[in-house]
Amino acid sequence: MSQCPFHRQPSAPPPPKPVVAAVDPTAELAFLDEVYPAGIEPERRTRLEAAIAAHQAAPLTSKELTWAGRIAWRNHSRCIGRLHWRSLIVRDHRGIEAPDAIAESLREHLTLAQNDGTVSSYLTVFAPAECAGGPAPRIWNAQLCGYAGYRGPGETILGDPANAPFTDLALQLGWQRPKHPTAFDLLPWIISGRDGQPQLFPLPQGLVREVPIHHPEYSWFEALGLRWYAVPVIANMRFRAAGTDYEASPFNGWYMGTEIGSRNLGDTHRYNLLPLIADRLGLDRRRSRTLWQDRALLELNQAVLHSYAAAGVKMVDHHTASEEFIKFRDREASHGRAISARWDWIVPPMSASATRVFHTPMSEFATTPDFHYQPAPAYPR
């Protein structure tokens, strides 16, 4: 609680100015050794170091930005799918800062990423925080695709509970929910520019590809009306490269099946579908030792993998992803690079001990370039 000005001591010293953390230009620019194997021109390095020292946006070329984005994916400790880091396509949109122009770029990003189901990895980089003229642009959504969570009587929520606060904000900003709400209504985008004011952008019909979930053996599964979107585009993390923060920098890979089957649809604080599926399977839920959760979880994950394959949408299973991570680790070691990895994020949330990553020691350490979590934007009032 702030101190009342009428009771403040008149001799109280002014609050200290915020301390700007020191940045090591050598560490921030180390990735350029991979961009320029023969060595970067001294004048070029001097220019970049001067920008970093002055806390200005580093004037990276598009080629340098592309390498920074790919290495950031390679460095990211919470991603199991880093074997494919070289395939990332980086869209240099640093000149875009107006919300309507950002929304147009996001529509392009999503269309390119979905790629008729093949799914391509993209990173779109918008104007950085260090530019003069106000705060950096922000995308307020956690992901470009997400389902609404409508609050009902008591503690009930129709849809995704994780998105209930965002749904509240969207409704407050004037978003009109469907006449007949469902558990899978796509949320609009909320984007702010330099002024920090959030603007609403409903998604065009047909922009987001969705996959209906059905089971290869149980016909009743389709009647549950489950579905999920094809591509996870992370929108609420900041991309840091060359001492510069890009607070609006959406990026995507492709789904691992357990992200949807075990977490999004299975977690008790999300859609919590395991009790429903267990009942449909005729399982005994009176005691946990019947392993009804495990059996329901298996069938739900099988349905997700089957449905994405049937729809022609790229998805990896957790056993394959585990082996790819081991291959990535070994390949990085052959190049003399240690990898930062967070065990509780790398190990799949299903059949963990049946994967090799479960038995693999890991350590997490700071890297650059990288992707970082950042506080949610504050709604101006």
N, C-alpha and C positions, 0 to 999 in steps of 0.2 A: 504494500500500500504506500502511495506517495505521501510525503509529509505535507501537512497543511501549510501554505505560505504565510499565514497570519501567525503561526506559532514557531516558525523557523528562527533559529538564532541569527541575528543580523550579521554576525561575523563569520557565519559558515562559509567555508571555501567553496568555490564553484566546482561542479562535478568534473572529474578528470576527462580529458578528451579520449575518445576511443583509440586504443593502440592498434595500429595496422601491423599485422604479423609480417615479419621479415620473410622474403621469398628468396630462395637460392636460385639465381639464374642458371647456374651450371646444371643443377638437377632438373630444372624445368625444361631445359633445352637438350637434355641428353638424348631424347628420342630422335633428334635430327641426325644422329650418327647413322641411323638406319635409313633416313631419307637420302643422305648424301654419303654413301660408303667411301667415296674418295676424299671426303672432307668438305665442310661448308666454307664458303668464302668468308674471310675475316670481317669484311665490311657488313655482310649480312648478319653474322652473329652479333656484331657490335650494335646494330640497329635493334635487333630483338632484345638484347640484354638491356639496352637503354629504356625500351618501353616497359619491360618488367620492373626495372628499378624505379621508374616513375609511376608505377601502378596504373599503367595504361594498357589497353588491349593490344596484345602482341599482333603485329601485322603479318600473320602467317599467309603464305600463298595457299591456293586451293590444294596443291599437291601436299604441302606440309600439313594442312588441316586433315586431309584424308589419312595420312599416316598416323597422325595424332589420334584420330577416331578409332582406327583399327587397333592401335596399341592399347588404347583405353579399354577396348573390349578384351584384348589379351590379358590386361592387368586386372580386370575386375574380379575380386575375390569371391563374389557370390554367384558366379555364373558357371554352370557345369559344361556349357556348350562352346567353350573357347577354342576348340580344335579348328573351327571354321573362321577365325578372326580375319584372315586375309580376304574373305569374300565380302566384307562389309563395304557397301557403297555409301559414300559421304556426299550429301547435298549441301553445297556452300551457299546458304541463304543469309549470310551475316548482314546483308544490306536490308533485310526485311525486319520491320519492327511494328508496323501498324497491324492491329488485330485482324482486320478483314483480309489483309494480304497473308498473314500467318495462317488464317483459316483455309484460304485457297491452297497454300502450300501443303497443309496437313491433309487436305483431300487428295492431293497428288501423291503424297507419301503413302497414304493408306492404299491407294489404288496400285501403286508400284509394288508395295510390299506383298499384297495379297497375290498378285501375279497369277491369276487364274488357278490358285491353289498350290502352285509350286513353292511359293513363299521365298522372297528374297530379303536379305538383311540390309536395312537402311538406317542411316543417321542423318537427320536434318538439323543443321546448326543455324540458329537465328542470332540476332544482334546480341553482343556481349554486355555484361554488366558494367564494364569499365568505361564504356563510351559516355561522353558528356551528353546531357539533355534529359536526365531523369533515370529512374530505375530501369532495369532490364525488362524486356517483355517476358511474360510468364504464361504457361499453359497450366490451368488450375486442376485439370483432370489428372488422376493418377495414371490412367492409360487412355489412349485415344478412344478405345472401345470400353464400355462398361455398362452394366445394367442398374437401373434405378432401384432404390430401396425405399418404399413408401411406408411411412409410419402408420400403424393402425391402432386399435384399442389396446390399452395397456402397453405391453412391451412388444407387441407383434409387429412384424415388418414383412411386407409383401415384396419379394425380390431379394436383392443382395444387401444384407445388413452392413457390409463394409462401405457401401456407397450411400448410406442413409444421410450422413451430414452433407455430402455433396448434393444429394437430391434436394435436401432442404434449401440449400443455397440457390440451386437452379430454379426452384419454384419461387423463391423470394425475388429472383431477378426477372421473373415473368415467364418462365418456361411453362407451357401448358401440357400437362400429362395427358396420355390418351384417354378417350372417353371410357374405355374399358381397360383399365390397367391390368398388366400381367406381371409375372415374376421375371420376365425377360424383355423389358422395355429399354431400348438404347438411350443413354443419356446424351444431352447436348454437350458441346464444348463451351468452356468458359475461358476466355483469353483476355489478358490485359496488355496494354502497350506501355509506353514511357510514363503515362500519367497514373499507372497503377489501378485504373478503373476497370472492373470486370465487365466484359461484354459477352452476350449469349449468342451461340451459333448452333442452331438445330442441325442435325445431320440429314443430308439429303436421302430420300428413300432409295434403298438399294446400294448405298455406298459401302456399307459394312457387310462383308460376307459372313454368314452364320451357318453352323453345322447342326442339323437336328440329330439328337442322340437316340440311337436305337441299339438293340442287342442282337448278336448273331443267333441266339437260341431262344430268348424269351420275347414273344410277340407283345406281351403287355408293357414292355419297356417303352415302346414308342408312344403309348397312350399317356405316359407321364408328362409329355410335352416339353421335355428338356432340350436345351440347345446351348451352344456357346459360339463365340466369335472365332474367326479363323486365325487371326494374328494378334499377338500381344505387343502393342506399341507402348513402351514405357514413356511417360510424358512428364513426370514430376521430379526427375533427377537432373542435376546439373553436370555438365561435361566440363572438365577442367583440363586445359592444355596450355603450355607455355605461360604459366602464371595468370591465365585468363579464365574467368568463369562464364560459361554460357548457360544461363538459367533456363532457357527454352531450347531444348536439344533432344527431341523425341527420337527413340531408336527402337529397333526390333530385331529379334531373331525369329524362332518358331517355337511352338509349344512342345514341351515334354508332357506326355499323357497324364502323369500324376499331378501336374500343376492344376489340371482341371478336375480329374476324377477324384484325387485324394484331398486336395485343398479347397478349390473353389466350390465344388459341389458337395464334398464330403465333410469338411470341417464343421464342428458344432456351432461356431460363430459365423458361419457363412450360410450356405443353403441347407446344410444338415440333413442330407438325404439318406443317410445310412439306415435310420429306423424305418423309413418308408420302404426302402428296397428290401430290407430284412423281412418285413411283414409280407411283402409280395412273394418273397422266396419261401415263406412259411417257416422261418427260423425262430427258434426260442430265444426271446430277448429278456427273459426273466433273470438270467445269470450271464455274466461276462465270460465265464469259462466255456460257454458253448461256442465262443469265437464268432458270434453273429456279426460283430463289427467287421472282422477280417474277411468273412465270406461275402458280406455285402460290398465291402470296399473292392474286393477282387472283381466282382461282377460289374460294378460301376466303372472301374478302370478299363475292363475289357470292352464295355460298351463305348467308351470314349475313343479308344484306339480303333475299334472296328468302324465307328461312324466317320472319323476323319479319313480313314483309308477309303471307305466307300464313297466319300464325297470328293476324293482326289485332292485333299488338303494335306500338306506336309506336316508330319508330326513324328517325334522320336519317342520310343519307349524308354523307360528308365534304365533297363539293362544295357541297351545300346549306348545311351548317353554316358553311363558309367565307364564303359570300355573306351569311348571316345575321349573322356577326360584323362584316363590313364595314358592313352596315346599322346594326348596333348602334353601331359606332364613329362613324358619321356622325350618328346621332341624338343621341348623347351630346355630340358637338361642337356641335350646334345648340342644346344647352342650356348650353353653356359649360363642360362637364365634360370634363376629361382622363381617359383610362382607363388603368389599370394593366394591363399584359399581359405575360406571359412567352412569348417567341417559341417556345421549344422545346416548350411545352405547347399553344400555340394551333395551330401548324402540324400538320396531320394526319400520321400515320406512313406514309402511302401516297400516291403521286402528288403529293408536296408542291408541286413547282413548277408543277403544273397548277391550283393553287388561288391565289386572290388574296391570302390571308393570308401566303403564303410571301414575297411581294414587298412586304409591309407593314412599315415600321419600327415597333418596339414598345419600350416601356420599362416596367419594373416599379418600383413605389414603394409605400410603406406607406400603407394606407388603413384607415379605420374607419367603420362596422362592417365585419367581414370574418370569414372562416374561416381557421383556422391549424392547421398540423400540431402535434401534441403528442407527448411521449414515451409509449411504451406503458406501461400500468400494470405495476408490479412485483408479482410473485406473492409474497405473504407466506409465509415459511418458518419 
